[in-house]
């Protein structure tokens, strides 16, 4: 049957709806064949997952973070990541067996230690201390240049706890150096019926305090009448103490170089004025620092 011709005016009256073979059909938007073909491809492109190589690259970072969960032990975490306990301990200076859920640990993929960059450090200094080449450190940490940022953590490949202590001993000079500038306001010796176990060096609050010898930080915090205090273990039975500090910039377990700034002079604890109380102990006994200083 021949369908009647419908004029444009009739289309408008019908609201854009055509009557075909007794069925009402609402006209849709004009869609070209090209659009119909391309649309599924475009949608597929939007949901394509990133290439798996991105995840592989991130997993190859020399230092990764691990969050301790309930039931974790240090030996178990080491085994889980395919490293030995010494490597895990060396990567987290100052860590003890008392770990708690939520603690953050540094995990390294290979044997080595983590070194935190301090003011004045250079790649040459660090490489010399650990007895390896600068290029080995740069390669292990994907560094393109020699720039170091204070606080940056570097993975030192092949180094172990024992090797780190040996490196400190190698960097240690035969004598101590003066830890700060100031006037000797009180020498070592007996006074008021008790031993003054160090020397007091007076200067302004904020005066730089340096490590008198290379060593490892064994105390950094409040220590009774000493106020804020830092203590360094230099090996060979020698320990140095820096008391009455205004502030300190090291943490327990950290290795430091001779002359590296570790604190600021202050007036905390049992103190009558701004000064540094400086002690040297040998095998647990206080000795006169003046006999070991240049």
C-alpha positions, -999 to +999 in steps of 0.1 A: +000+000+000+013+034-009+018+056+022+004+091+022+030+119+019+033+140+051+042+176+047+067+195+069+038+213+086+022+180+095+055+169+110+056+199+132+020+194+143+028+158+152+057+170+174+083+153+153+066+119+154+059+099+122+031+073+116+045+043+097+025+012+091+004+019+121+033+023+145+043+055+162+081+060+160+099+090+177+128+102+155+161+101+172+193+121+165+210+116+131+239+093+137+264+086+109+277+051+103+312+064+111+301+075+146+285+042+153+316+023+144+340+046+163+322+050+196+329+015+211+366+019+202+367+052+220+351+037+251+375+008+251+404+033+250+391+050+281+392+019+302+426+005+291+447-002+321+482+013+324+510-010+312+522-034+340+558-021+336+549+010+357+543-012+388+574-032+382+595+000+381+581+013+414+588-020+431+625-017+421+630+014+443+660+009+466+641+019+497+605+011+503+582+016+534+565-012+553+539-006+580+540-030+609+508-050+616+497-070+646+517-102+651+548-089+631+583-097+643+615-083+629+627-118+618+593-124+601+594-091+583+629-098+571+619-133+558+588-119+542+609-095+521+637-119+513+664-102+534+684-111+565+678-096+599+711-077+599+701-059+567+667-050+581+683-037+614+710-017+594+682-001+574+665+011+605+691+024+630+680+024+666+652-001+660+646-027+688+625-059+690+597-039+705+578-029+673+542-019+673+514-019+647+516+013+627+554+016+630+571+025+597+601+005+586+625+011+557+629-020+535+658-025+511+659-051+484+695-060+488+722-062+515+733-027+526+726+001+550+706+034+547+725+066+553+707+099+560+723+129+545+735+156+569+746+192+564+779+194+545+778+158+532+791+151+497+788+118+478+826+116+479+826+118+517+799+091+520+816+068+495+850+072+512+835+065+546+819+032+534+848+022+511+828+021+479+828+042+447+806+072+442+791+057+410+780+026+430+759+049+453+745+069+424+735+037+405+719+021+436+698+053+442+691+062+405+708+095+409+717+115+378+739+140+395+759+146+427+733+169+444+723+158+479+694+172+500+697+173+538+676+145+553+677+125+520+681+088+526+707+069+505+710+031+501+746+021+505+749-013+487+769-041+503+774-023+536+765-041+568+762-031+605+797-042+612+810-025+581+793+007+591+810+007+625+843+000+608+837+029+585+831+052+615+863+039+631+882+046+598+868+082+598+878+087+634+908+108+642+933+098+669+922+128+691+889+146+697+881+181+683+865+210+701+827+205+699+819+242+700+833+277+704+832+293+738+849+302+770+858+274+795+835+285+824+841+254+845+868+227+841+868+190+848+873+181+885+859+181+920+837+209+932+811+213+960+819+178+971+813+160+939+829+154+905+822+178+877+826+151+850+832+174+820+841+209+809+816+237+805+820+259+774+799+291+776+785+310+746+752+323+733+721+301+730+720+286+695+758+284+690+766+253+669+776+221+687+795+196+666+804+159+670+839+159+687+847+126+669+829+103+644+805+079+660+770+065+665+742+083+684+732+063+714+711+090+731+692+120+718+666+136+741+659+148+777+684+134+803+674+146+838+697+174+851+716+175+818+685+188+800+684+180+763+714+158+756+732+139+729+756+110+735+779+094+709+796+060+709+830+063+692+841+028+696+872+016+716+853+023+748+849+061+742+816+079+746+810+117+745+781+136+760+767+170+751+744+185+777+721+215+784+712+218+747+686+241+732+679+217+703+694+186+686+694+174+650+703+137+652+684+106+662+694+074+680+712+050+658+725+076+634+761+077+623+778+111+624+811+125+612+836+144+633+828+181+630+792+175+619+766+198+635+745+177+659+729+203+682+726+240+694+739+253+727+713+260+753+703+264+789+681+234+797+682+211+827+701+222+858+720+251+843+728+286+855+734+301+820+738+292+783+767+268+779+776+233+767+785+206+792+809+183+774+820+149+788+842+121+775+840+087+791+864+058+786+850+023+795+822+040+815+845+063+835+847+100+830+880+114+819+893+150+816+884+161+780+913+186+781+937+157+778+921+145+746+914+179+729+939+196+706 
